[in-house]
Each structure stands twice: as structure tokens, then as C-alpha cells.
């Protein structure tokens, strides 16, 4: 199998699927290879006892690329939107406290003390500059605001997005807009409202923030792309080697039918960073070293179903996050059945909690029944649970979310520089953009465009 213009995409998570789809749409000859028995990576939706469970990301934010892709795949009518003003809660002093959603609510909220509120309100009046070298999210928050803001808001939300440790997460890598705003204007607030340069297509109005899923779960998107790719997508096939061959590449692959070799003109590695590092160790050794420095947070997803009558809390909102200072091991809980239809049988609710992350990596190794009991015990007093769950499912992922730790931007720069010396080789994945589904799709489309024009950046 060696069409002269073949592009092989290694990995069929959402980044690999989106990249392969965009290349096919552009008229390229494409083959996507996936080691696992199914495409989609960490995006997985399953039904159990009448519940619709998300075993990975629970929802996604609307982006222009994602909405256009959904429309192109005929999925626009299957999108479902969470209540627009569904509040988030944070556990403070043993009480679930709503996160303010307006300036007036912020001033009246008891979530933060007067000193922290003052530091936030007066930030635009102060001038500061980000230090060199890299600065952690925790150090930035303390420098600009307060330890209280770090503990009660920034840390929990970082756990919700990255399952990360704010002491180790790079601000400029995880939240580049904040870093660039302060660097440009000496103030985050002033910088966010000041144009960064000449207008471009990227500055076009963005879709209004909306929290979305599909009627039959997030995996709907992956399944639709896989169906569109058809025989161009082959699962249960592991790429075990990658080498230069003439003007292109030769890939050694192992599948259920044995070993084989595939030659192609271009390769896109859409695997986790560690797997990509092993494949490019000979071709781009500097990139391999940089990629090995990108770690992943392990996360256990604990899905619990309860009869509605057993819940004392109204569950009106998105869910809640838990500061690490609380002493609980649960990172947070999503109230799925309050957000989207068909998530639970009639008169039942679905709650999905997360344990582990970068601050508690050993939790993922607990037996499933221990994780189930742990979460039930910790959330019971918060939600007024009056009985045991009627449904339980524990999913453990030891490489759930890439970590943007200190030095991450420099590592990505090394990878990009190395690619310039290996024409025809590209990388795509959550470690290079953002773990959000929409961001992965946008980044994958950008890689596909580079492949199309044959330009390594």
C-alpha cells in the first residue's frame, strides 16, 4: 500500500480523526491507524442501566470549527445545550458556594474575602510584568492576587480543566492570553481589552460561549468522523517503527493479521506525547527528548446513579469543584442529568465525579469498588444523599490529560524546530493546543492545512 501521495495519520483520537477528515476533504489520500479497538481516544459514551455515561470529557464548548464540523457531518440537529446560566459551585467551609456570574454577584458573594476582591477590582490600576523564566499558575495568582483566590477558585478550576497542579502548571502554556495580556500592557485586565495587533480572520466574532454535547453522547462526533473515513481508518493496528525512505517514510505496523510495512509521503503523529517520542527517536532526537518531558495526569471517572428521591440537594447547576485544602480526594462532580437530556432514567439522576489528577496520582490505582465508596462517602454530606447508588461505573485512565508543566512552551518550541529538519512529518494532539475538544479540532485542522501545502512550521 504505497500511493505516491499517501498521508498516514497515526492515532485516531479526536485530533487524529479531525486531521484525517480535513485531509480527505482537501482531496488527499489518507490512511488513519489506531492501536485501540475503537477510535475516539478518551472520548467514550456508553449506556448502562438506562444511563448515558461519558467516560471521558463530559461536555464541550462551542467553537467555530466544531460547529462547522458538526454541520458538515449532519450532526447539527443532534447538538444539545446545557442551561446557559447553570451555576458552578465550589466547596468552601463544607458548603457548596455558587461562583458569581456577574460583577454585582461577585461583590456580594461570600466565596472570596474583601482583600481578594479588592486585589481583583484594582488589578487594572497596577502595572506589573511577567517574570522570566516560566512562571507557574500558582506563583502568578499569588503575585497578582492572593492565596485565597488560588485555593478557592484558580486551583479548583485548573483541576477541572487539566486535572493539574497549579504549582507545576505553566501560566504561559495553559493560559497564554493572561500571560500575553500582562506582558503587553502590564495588567491582565488592560491587556485583555486592548487589541493585540492588526485584525485578521482569527479575530472574527467567536460563537457565544455555550456548553454542548450530543443527544447520544460526545462519542457521536468520533463515530461520525470514523464512518466518514470508512476503510481509510484501521483500528487494532500499532505503528512500531518509523524511518525515512527515499522522499517519504516507511512505517512498521503490527495488526491482528501480522506485521507489515507501509510507505507514504507524509506522516502525522496524533498519538500521546510519549508514543510520538518513541517513533521519532531516530528521526528527530531533540523532539523525542522534549516529548518525553510531557507528562499526563491519571484520572478515575466515577459515574454514580441515584433515585432522585435520595438526593437532598436541588442539583440546579453544572456541578461543583473541590479545593485541595478541603482534604477530600474527589476533585469535583458534574450533575449530568441537570445539564443534558437522556442522561438518566426517569426520576433518577446521574452524577459523575473525578479522582486523582496531578495532585493525587496514586488514587487511580485504587480498586474500582474503593473508588466508588470513596466518592459516595465524600459527596453524600454535600448533596444530602440518603441511600446507596443504584448504578455505578468506574473508568480509570492513567494518561488522561496532558500536563502543561513549567517549560512546556520551550518543549513545544524544540519540537517545532526539530520538525523543520524532517520535511513531511507533523505532530497533532492535545499536548500542543489544549485538552478541550474544540481546541483539538481547530489545531488538527491547522495541521491538515500545513500538510496540504507541505509546509512544516
N, C-alpha and C positions, 0 to 999 in steps of 0.2 A: 504494500500500500504506500505509494510514493508519488502522488500527483505533484507536479512541479511547484505549484503554488499552495501546497497544503500548510495550514497553520494548526498546530496541536496545542490545545488548551489542557493543561494538567490540573485537575481539580474541578469538581462540579458543585462547590458551594455556591452561594448566590453570586459571588464575584466571578467565578468561572463561568457559570451559566449565563450571566448578563453579558460578559465579554464575548462568549461564543455566539450568542444570539445576535449581538451587534455586528459581528464579523460576517455571519451568514447573511444578515440583512444588507451588508455592503457588498455582497457578491463573492466573498472569499470562500475557498474550500477549507472546511473546518472539521477537525476531529477532537472531541472532548473526552477525556479519560478520567474516570473516577475510581478510586480504590474501594470505596464503600459499596454496599449492595444497592444503595439508593442515592439520588442526587439531593442537594439542598443543604448539606452540611449540618450546622447546628439548628437550622430552621426545620422543625418537625412538628406536625399536628397529628394527633391521634384521638380517636373516640374510645371511651371506656365507660361502660355502665351508664350511657346516656349523657356523659360529659364530653365536651370538646376540649382537649388538653393541648396546650402549647408547651412542648418540651424544651424549647429554646427561647428566642425572643417572643415576648408576649404581644407586642404590637409594633407599629412603625409610624413615623411621622411623614406626612405628605411632602414629597419633593417633586419638582417639575419632571425630572427624569422618570421617577417611579410612577407618577400618574400617567405619563405618556406611554410608558411600557405597559401598564395595566390596560389602557385603552387599546393599544395595538394588539394585545393578546386576547382581547374580548372579555376582559375581566372587570371593566369599569363598573358594570352593574352589580358585581359581587362585593364591592367595597362596602364596609360598614364603618361608621364613625362613632367614636366614643362621645358621650356628652361633653360639649365644648368647655363647660366650666366645672367639670368634675374636679374637686379639690384633691390635692395631695396632703398627706398628714405626716408629721414627724413625731416620734415618741420623745416627749420631754417630761421629765419628772414622773414617769409612769403613766402619762396621759397622752392620748393621740391628739396633737395640736395641729390645726389646719395651717398650711403655708399660705400667707397672704397673697391675694391675686390682684391687688390694686394698691396704689400709694396710700390711700386712706386706710385700707385694711392693714397695711404694713405698719403704719404708725400706731394703730390701735391694738395690734396683735401682742400677745404675751410671749410669743415664740423667742424674741430677742430682747435683751435688756437695753436700757437707754443709751449706754455708752456705744454699743454696737450700732444702734440705729443712727446715732449722731455721726459715727465714722462713715456710714454708708451715705448719709444725706450730704455730708460735706466733702466727699471724695473729689468732686469736680472743682473744689476750691483749692486743692492741694496739687503740687507738682512733684512727681517722682519719676524715676527711671528704672527699668528692669535691670537687675544685676547680671553680670557675666561671671562665670559661665551659666549653665542652665539653672533654673530655679524650680523647686517643687511647688505643687499646688498649695501645700500646707504653708510653706515659707511665704509665698505670695499673699495668702489670706491673712496671715499674722502681720506681715509687714504693712499691708494696706488697710486692714480692718481689725479683726480681733480673733482670739482663740475661741470665743463663743460662737462666732459665725462659722468657723471651721468645724467645730464639734456638732452644731445643731443643723447646719444646712449644707455646707460645702462637702464635708466628709460623707454624709449620708447620700447626697446626690451623686457623688463620684462613685460610691458603691453601687448605686442604681444603674449607672451608665456603663462603667468599666469593671465593676467588682474590684476596684483598685484601692491602693493605699495612698492617701494624699501626701504622705511623707516621701514617697518614692515617685509619684507621678509627675511628669514634666508639664509645667503650665503651657509652654510654647508648643508642645506637641499635642496635648489633649484639648487645650482651649486657646488656639492660636489667635483668635480675634481679641481676646483680652490682652495677650502679650503685645500684639501689634498696636492695639489702641494706646496702651501706656507708652510704648516705645515712640509712637508717632506724636502723641500730644501731651505726654506727661501726666495723663489722667485717663483712667479707663472710661469714665462717663463721657468726657470731652472727646476722646478718640473714637468712641462708638458712634457718635453723632457727626463726626467730621468725615467728609469723603476722603477715601484713600488714594484717589488718582482719577484719571480720565474715565468717563463712563464706558462700559463695554457690555457685550451681550450677557456676561455673567452678572451684571448689575441690574438686569431686568427684574421687574417685580416678582417676588417669590410667592408661591402659593401660601395662603394664610395657614398658620400652624394648625394642623389637625392630627388627631391621634386616630389611626386607622388599623383595620385588619380586613380579612376577607371572611365572607359568610361561613365558609367551611375551613377557616384557619389560615395562618400565614403560609403554610406549605403550598397553598393553592398557586402562588406565584412560581415557585420552583417546579411544581408539576407541570404547569402550563408551558414554561420555557422548555422543559425536558421533552414534552410532547411535540413542541415545535421543532426541536432539533432532531427528533426521531432517531434514525440509525447513526447520526453523527455523534451521538452520545453513547459511550460504552462504559458500563459500571463493572465492578469487580475486576478492575484492571489496574495494577500498580506499575508505575514507572520506576524502575530500579536503577537506571543509569541514563546519563545524558552526555553526549560528546559531539564535537564538531565533525562534520562530514561534508567535504567539498565546500559548497557555498551555503550549506544548511546545517542540519543537525540529524543525529541518529539517536533514537530513544530505545532503550531496552525495556521491555514490558513483560509482566507476568500476569496471566489471567487463568481462569478455570480451564482453559484449553491448552495451557502450557506457556512457554516463553516465546518471544517474538522480537523483531526489531522493526521500528517504524522510522522512515526517513521523511524529513519535512524541511520546508524553507524557514519557518518561524516557529517559536515556542513561547507560550505564555504560561508562566508558573503561577497558578492561582491556588496554591496549597498553603497550609500554615507555614510560618517562617522557618521552623526547624527542618521540615521536609524539603523546602526550597533550598536551604543551605546545603543539605547533603547532595542534592542534584547538581549544584553549581560549584562544588568544592574545587574541581579541577579547572573549570572554565573561568571562574571569577572568584578566586580565593578570598580577596578582600571583602567581597559581598557576602560570602559564606560566613566569615567571622562576624560581620555586622548582624547578619540574620540570626546567628546563634545567640546573640545578645538580646533578642526579643523574647521575653517570657510570656506565658499565658496563665491567667488566673483560673483555678479549678472551681467549679460551681456545682452544687447539688440543687436541682429543681424539685421542690416538694409540692405536689398537687393534692389538695385535700378537698373533698366534697362533703357538705353537711346539709341536713334538712334545715330550711330557713327558720323554722321554729326554735332551733337550738342556738341561734345567734342573737345575742342581746344588742349588738351594735346595728345601726341602720345601714351601714355599708354604702353610704351615699358619697361616692368619690372614686378616685383611682386606686387608692390603697395607701400604704404607709411605709416609711423608711425608718431605720433604727440606728441612732448614733452608736459608735463603738463604745462610748463611755457608759452606755446603759448596762453593759455586762451580758447582754443577750447574744447568742450566736446567730440568730436569724437576722439577715441583712435587711429584709423588707418583705412585704406581702402585697400582691396585686389582687384586687377584687374583680376577677374576670367577669363574673356574671352581672356585675353592675355596669360594665363598660360595653359589652357586645352581646347580641342575641345568640341563643342556642349554645351557650357555654355550659349550661347545667339543666337537668330535668326540671319540670315544673315543681315549684315550691322547694327548690334546693338551690344552693349557692356553691360556686367554685372559687377557692382561694389558692393562689399559687405563691409559695414562699421560696426564698433563696438563702442558701447557707454556704459558707466557705469564702471564696474570693481571696485576694492577695493578703488580707489581714488574718485569715484563718484557713490556710490551705489544707490542713490536716482533716478538716471537717468532712471533706468529700470522701474520705476513706472509711467513714463510719458505716456500719451495716444499714441498709435501707430502712429496716424497721426501727432502728435507733434514730435515724433522721426524722422519720415520721413522728415518733413520740416526742422528740426534741421540739419540733416546730409546733405541734399541737399543745404541748405544755407551755411554751413561751407565748403563743398568741392567745391562748384561752382567756387569761385575765384582761387582755386588751380589748377583746371583741365580745366578751361575755358568753363564751361557748359553754353550752350546757350538756354536751354529750360528745361521744367519740365520733370520728368521721365515718361516713357511710361509704366513702370511696377514697382510696389513697394510691398514689403513684409517685415513685422516687426515680429521678433520672440524674445520673452522675456524669458530668463531663469534666475530664481532667485538663482539657485545653479549651476552655470555653471562650475566653475573651482575651485578645492580645493586650499586653500592658505597655503603655506609653511611658516608660520609666525615664529617669534622668539620662540625657544623652540620646534619646530616641531620634530627635531631628538630625543629629550628627550621623547616627547609624543609617538613616534613610538616605542622607546625602552621599555616604560611601557607596551604598547600593546603586544609586543613580549614576554616580561617576564610573563605577565598575561596568555598568551596562553599556556605556558609550564604547567600551573596548570589546564588546561582544554583540555586534550587529545582529538583529533578528531575535534577540532574547529579551523578554519583558517579564515583569512581576505584577501581580494584581492580588489584592487581599485586604482584609480589614486592618492589618497592621500598618498599611500605607496610607489609609484615609481616615476611617472612623468605623467603630463596630456597628453603627446604625445601618439598617438595611438600605435605606435610601442613599446614604453616602457611599456604600459599597457599590450600588448600581451606577451612580454617577461616575465614580472612579473607574469602574470597569468599562464604561462607555468611552471614557477618555483614553484608556489603554487601547481599546479596539480601534479608535481613530488613529493613534500613533502606529499601530500595526498596519493599518490600511495604507498609510502614506509612507511606511517604512522608516519612521523617524524615532530613534532612541533618545529619550530625554533624561 
